[in-house]
Amino acid sequence: MKIANRYDVIKEIGKGGMANVYLAFDTILKRPVAVKVLKGDMTDDPVALERFKREANASTKLSHPNAVDIYDVGEDENNHYIVMEYVKGHTLKQLLKRRGALGPREAVWIMKQLASALLEAHKNGIIHRDIKSQNVLIKDDGTVKLADFGIAVVNNAMQITSKGSVLGSVHYLAPELAKGGQATMQSDIYSLGIVFYELLTGDVPFKADTPIQVALLHVRNNVPSVREFNPDIPQAVENIIIKATARSLEDRYANVALLIKDLNRCLSPEAENDEKVVLAKSDQTTYEKVRIAGNADETIKKKKDKKADTFFNVLFITIISIVSVVAILLILLLTGVIGTKNKMVEVPDISGLSLTVAKDVLSASGLSIDDSEITWMLTDDVPANQIISFTPAEDTKVEKGTKIKVTVSEGTYQTMANYVGRDLEEVKAELKALNFNVETVAVESEEAPGTIVAQEGLLPDDKYNPNVVNTVRFSYSAYRSSVIPFGTLGRNVNDVYNEFSYAGFKVTKEKIDYNTLTEEEKAYGAGTVVRVTPSEGSLYTQEEDSEITLYYFD
């Protein structure tokens, strides 16, 4: 299948209620792309068509490194399509299913990228309305991308929904939307706060049997404490979730910029002693009605808790619990998870992947990297932090839980230059900037003084590790040396100047104020050398920045 006589469809990579997504190849720009195509039966639905057009309109307004790029939009034989960046990687939801809860630093790092993209969207008047971990893509290089502006809306545009329904995932639904309110920047912030909770705990905060029950939980309850899940999470980090998911708009972050400010601060030393945020307004918040996915309105009323501690209730719950535990144990035994030999899996190919991505790929197969046996080595062409080789090898069958030994690139070698024939001082300055230790020895040579005549330690074309201090030794043509002869003082300044110059020394004449001289110096007479540096009897070596100075008076 070819779209717009340009995009060769390779395979279907995503399917939704309104559109399908295909991996395709752009035959003009020679690159893989993702093409979202509105389903055929939706083209006659004015609401669906308008939503799809709005996605195209919203997406083309947004350009940010942490948002999926949109390359092209159009219509081909009544097929409406959007061509976007193909992100090779996985969703945040998939990552969390494999790895579980992330540490605070990694979670904050991901949140900074998402918040940055959302801030740019809001600056352009775009409200996403469907922020969830399924719509966050993670590239193989670790870059985070916010995707799917499929139900995004531009400010001041009519929000198209079916009566009594709300668009977006109910597990990330802001309380004000649950009662049928309009989507705003603050409702996006609430959803982003739920994603932050999910990053730190591995799951969404509220679950129930039906969407309406989940929505009610968002309306009635504050999001549970992430520090109860993991006490090592800093209070400043939990405070961000508390403020982002506040049920009252007065307590919630007014804009994403304020959220980013707290993200930048929460792991710093100054935030270590932050107290837990208390939101009085959110605790008092109540809502009259909740609407979700076309269900009828459900009235929320406060009721007093009823105790259900009768003997029969307790007995019933106990029996159900025992039956459940037995069933789970039987399933685990039958599937070999417990009580039998570990399941065998094949080692996936991780060569060329970064160490971080390789760990994720192995984790999906129930394997891990043996951190105590990572071998680091320099290579000719493999970038730093990429896997060079691993054992057991690809496709080898091993037990789940096996630790893989890997060899990782420490970076690429550098090649030593040939410095023979160059000026020593110039070369020393260059190599000092490259973290070299330079050793030198003066030798008699016919070359100009200060010229490198031999190179040792690291010879030309030798490979070296640029990450450590390397040593190179140079032999150089010795600078001219001479003792400033006694009897220089009192001689004609021009005669002395010419003698030193002819001998190859750098020499200058400097006129001196008669009133600053001693009586002995005045006695030498005008036009003679009355003072010299270095002084008479000193050994002088002619180096690049040294000179002999002759002082005289008229």
N, C-alpha and C positions, 0 to 999 in steps of 0.2 A: 504494500500500500504506500502511496506517495501523496503527501499533502502539499497543496499549492505548488506542485511541480518542482519542489525544492527539498522537502524533508522526507527521507526514506525511513519508514517506520520499521524498527527492528523487532520490538516486542512490547507487550503491555506490562507496565511496571506498577500500576496503581489503578484502583477502581473506587469510585464514590457514587453517591446517590444521584449526583447531577452530571458528573463528567468522568471520563477515563483518561489516564495518563500513560503516554507511550514513550519509550526510549526510541529516539530517531537520530538520523545522521543528516546534518546540514550539508548538502552537496555543493553549496557555494563557498561557505566559510570553512568547510572540511573539519567539522567538530561535532561531537555528540551533543544532543539537546534533549530536553524533556518537552513533550507536546501534550498539552491538556486540551481535550476535544469534548465539547458539549455533546451529551448523548442525543441520538437522533430524535427520540420521543420528547425531548425537552425543548427542541427548537420551536415547537408550536405552543409552548407554555410561556406566556408573556412575563410571568414573575421569574421563572428560571432563567429565561433569556436576559432579562434585565440584570439579574444578579451576576450572570457570567460577564456581561459587558462591563459591569461596575468593577469586577475583579480586574479586568484588563485595564480599565481606566485608572484604578487605584494603583495597580502594580507599576504601570509605566511612569507614574509620578515619583516613585521611590527608587533611589539608587543609594545603596549602602553595602559595605563589605559583609555585614551580618544579615542581609536579606537576600533571598533568591533573586537573581537578576532576570529581568524580562527582556527578551530579544526582539520579539515580533508578535503581533496580534493580527487576526484577519478572519476572513470567511472564504471557504472554498467549497463550491457546490452545496451550499446551505449547511456546511459543517463549520461551526464557529470554533476557533482554536486560539490558544495562547502558547507561544514558544518561549521557553525559559531555560535558564541554566540547569544543566544536568549535574546533580550533586551525587558523586559516587561516595557512598558511605552508608549510614544507617540513621534511624530516627532516635531521638532522645528516649522515647518509650522503649525501644529495643535495647538501648544501652542499659537502661535501668533494670530491665528484665534479666539481663545477663549478669550485671554487676551488683545490683541492689543499691543501697544508699551510698551516696558519694560523700567524701570528706568536705568540710567547710570550705577549704581553699579552692578545690576544684569546682564546687557548686557555685561559689561566688564568682569565679572566673567565667563560668558559663552564663551566669545571670548578667554580668556586666555586658557581655556581647549581645544578649537578647534585649536588655534594657536600652542599649545604644541604638539598636535597629528600631525598637518601638518608639523611642524619642524622635527619631528621624521621620517615622510614619506620622506621628502626631503633629510634628512641625508642618507637615504637608497636608494636614487636615484629614488624615486617614485613620479611622478606627478599625482595628483588626477584627474584633468580635469573635475570634475562634482560636485564641491562644491556648495551646495544650501541648503536651510532650510529643504527641504524634505529629504535630506540625513544626517541630524543631528538628532540623537535619544536622548531622555532624559529619563533616567531610573526613576523608582518610588522614588529612594533615592536622585534624583537631579543630578546624574552624567551625564555628556554630552559625547556622543559617536559620532565620525565621521564614517560614514558608506558608503558602496557602492563604492568600487574601481573598479566598472564594466568597466569603460573606462580608468582606470589608465594606465599609460605607464612608463616603466622603462627607465631612461636616456639612450640615444644612441640606443634605439630600434626604428625600423621603426614605424611611427604613421599611423595606418591603418584607412583610412576614404574613403568614396565615393568621387569621383571627385566633386569639387565645394561644399562640405558640411563640416560642423563642428559639432563635438560631444559636448554634454553638453547643459545645459538649457540656452536659449537665454537671459533670464532675468538676468543672472549672467555672461554673456559673456564678456571677455576682448576685447577691441577694436582691438588689433592686431590679435586675432583669427577670428574676424568678416571679416577680409580681407584675410583669408586663411592662416595665419601664423601658426608657430609651437607652441604647448603648452609648457610652461616653468614654472619654479617656480613662476615667477612674474605674470603669468596669473592666477595661483592658488590664489595668494595674492589678485589680483583684485576681484575674486569671493568672497573671504573671506571678503573683504571690503564691498561688496554689502550685504552680510549676516549681517554685523555689522550695516549698514544703516537700514536694515529690522528690526533688533532687536529694534532699537531706534525709529522707526516710525511706525512699524507694517505692512509695505508693501515694495515692491521693488520700486526702484526709477523711472523706465521707463516702460510704458505700451503703447501698440498700437494694432491695429487690426490684424496685421500680424507679424510673426517672423522677416521678413526682416526690417519692420519699427522699431521694438524694437532694432534690431542690429544697425540700423542707428543712433538711439538716443544715444547708447553707444559710437559710433564713433564720433559723432558731439558735444555732450554735456558733460560738467562736471556733476558729480552727484550733485543733489540739496543739499542745506544746511540743515543739521538736526537741526541746531539751529533756523532756521526759523519755523520749525515744533514745536520745544520745546526750548524756550530760556534758560531754566534751565540746559540744557546740557552744561557741561564745554567746553570751546574752545579747550582745550587740547584733549578732546575726539573727537570732530569734526575734528581736525587736523589729527588724525589717519585715518579717512575715506578719507579725502582729499588726503593723501599720498598713501593710499592703492589702491585707485581707480583713480590715476592719469593716464591720457590717454597716456602720454609719459613715456616710460620705464625709462628714465633718472630721472624723478621725483618720480617714484613709489619706494616703499621699494625694495631694492635689494634682501633681504632675510627675512625669517620669524623671525629670531632672533632679527632683528631691530624693527620689529613690536611688538614683545613681550616686548622688552625693553620699548617702549612707553606705552604699556598697563599697565605695572607695575608702571609707573610714572604718568599717566594722571589724577588720582584722588587724588594725594598727594598735600599737601599745596604748594610745590614748583612749581606746574604746574598751580596754580590759576590765574596767571597773564600772561599766554602765549598769544601771538598775533596770529591771524589767519594766517595760512600758505598760501603763494601765490606761485603758480607753473607756472612760465612763459613758460616753455617748453610745458606743456600740453595745454596751451591756444593757442599755435601756431600750434599744431599738426593737420595735415590733412591727409586723406587717399583717395586713388584713387578708390579702389574697395571694395565691401563687398560681402561675400559669406555666405549663411546660408541655411541649410537643403535642399540642392539640387537646390535652386532657381538660376536663371541666374544671372550673374554679374550685379550689378546696379552701375552706375557711380554717384559719389557724386560731385556735383558742387555747389559752393557758388553763391547764387542768392540774389539780393536785395529784401528786403521785399516789397510786394505790398500792398497798402492800399485797404481794402475792406469795405469801409464805406458808400456805397450807400444806399439809402433809402430802396430798395428792399431786399438787404442783411440783413439789420438791422431788417426789418419787418419779414423776413423769420425766422431769429434766434429767435426773440421774440416769434413768434407763436409756434415754436418747443419747446421752453423752457416752455411756459405755458402748452402745452399739456403734456409734460413730468412730470411736477409737479403734474398736476391733476391726471395723471395715477398712479404716486407713492402714492398719498394720497388715491386713491381708493383701491389700493392693501393693504396698511397698515390698512385701515378700514375693508376690507373684511377678512383679516387674524387676526384681533383682536389686532394688535400691538398698535393701537391708537384708542381712541374713545369707546372702549369696555372694559369689565373686563379683567384683566390680564390672560394670559394663565396659566392653571394649569399644574404643573409638579410633578413628583415623586421624593422624596428625595433619592439620591443614598446612598449606604453603604460606609461610610468613616471611619469606625472603623478600627484601626490598622494602618492607614495612618499617615504620618508625617503631621504637620500643613500646610506646604507649598504645598504638593501634594494634601491634602484635599481641599485646596482653589481652586486649578486648577480643580479638579473633580467637585466641586460644581459650579464653574464658567461655566463649559460646559452645565450645566442644568439651567443656569440663576439664580443661588443662590449664596449666599456668607456667610461667617462666621461673626458673630457679635463680633467684636474685643473687644467691651466694656463688653462683658459677657462671656469671656473665663474663665473657672474654672480650676485652676491648682491643682493637688494633687499627693501625693506620692503613689506608688503601690508596690505590692510584686514582680511583674514580668514584668511590661510593661515598655519598654525603654523610656527614656526622649523624649519629643516632639511628642509622638504618641497619636492619638485620642483614648480615653477610651470609651466615650459615647457621644451621641448627641441627640438633640431634635429640631424639630419634628423627630420621629424615621424613620428608613429606610422604603421606599415604601409609606410613607404618602404623600397624594396629597396636595400640597401647591401652592400658586400663585408665578409666577416668580418674582424674586426680594426679596423673603423672606430671612431673615437673620437667620442662624442656630446657635443655642447655643451649644457649645462644652465643654467637659471636657477633659483636656489634661494632660498626665503624666508629672510630674515634675522630674521624675526619680524613682528609687527604694529605698525602706527603707534599712537602715543598721541595724544590730542587735548588741546590746551592749554585750561586752565580760564580763567575770567574772574575776575581778582583785584581789579579796581577796586572800591573801597569797603571793602576789608578792611584790617586793621591790618598795617603793613609788617613788623614784627618777627615776627609770627605766620606770615606768608606766607614770609618768608625761611627760617624753621626748616623749614617743610614742603618747600620746594623744595631746600634743602640735602640733605635725606634722599633726594631724587630725582635727585641728582647734577647740579643746575643751578648755573650761575654767575649770580648776581643782581647787576645794576648798579642804582644808585639815584641820584636827583637830587632835592633839596629845592626846592619851589616855593611861592610864596605862594598860599594857598587859604583859603576859608571853611570847609573841612572841618576836623574835629578833627585836631590835630597827629598825625602818624604815619599818616594814612589815605592809601592808594594812590588817586591821582586819574587816573592814566593808565598804560597798559601798551603797551610797544613790543618790537620784536624778534620775539617770538612772540605773536600776537594771539589772543584767544579763538577756539576752534574750529580753530586752525591744527594741522596734523599735524606730529609731530616723532618723531625716532628716539630711543627711550629708552636705546639702547646707547652713546650718545656724550654728551659734556658739552654741554648746550645753554645758551644765554645769553638772559636776559630782562631788560628794563630797565623800572623803575618810576619814575614821578614821584610824589612823596608830599607831603602838606601839611607844610610846614616846622614843626619844633618851635619853641616860643617861646624866644627868646634875650634875655639881658639882662646887663649888666655889674653885678657886685655893687658897689654904690656905696660910695665912701669915706664914712666917718662912720657906718657901720652899727654899729661897735663903740661901746659906751657908751650906746646907746639902749635904751629899755625893750624887753625881749624879746618881749612880747606885741604891741606896736605893730609891730615889724619883721615878726613872724610873719604878722600880718593883712595887711600891705602886700604881701608876696610871694604870699600865698595868693590875694588878690584879683586879682593880675596873672596868675594861672593857673599858678603854679609849685608844685611839690611841695616842701613845707618841713616840717621836724620840729624840735622843741625837745628838747635833751638836757641834763639837769642834770649838773654836773661837780663833782668833789670839790675843795673850797676849797684843800686842802693840796697839790694838784697844780698850782696856778696860779702864774704868775710874779708878781712884785711889781707889774708894769705892769698885768696882767690883774686883780689884786685891787683895783687902784685904780679900776676902772670902777664898782665897787659892786654890791651884791646886786640881783638882778632885772633886770640889764642884760645885753646881749650882750657877753661877754668874749672870744669866739672864734667865727669863722664859717668854714665850708667850703662851697664854694670861698672863697678869701680875698678880701678887698676888692680891687677893681680887676680881678678875673678875669671873663672872658666865660663865662657859664653858659648851656647849651642844655638845655631840658627834654626829655629823652628818657624812654623807658619805664622804665628802671631807675636813673635819676639823681634826686638830691634835694639841697636846700639844708639844711644842719644848723646850727642856732643853739645855742651853748653858753652856759650861765648858772649862777649859784650863788645860794643863798638867803642 
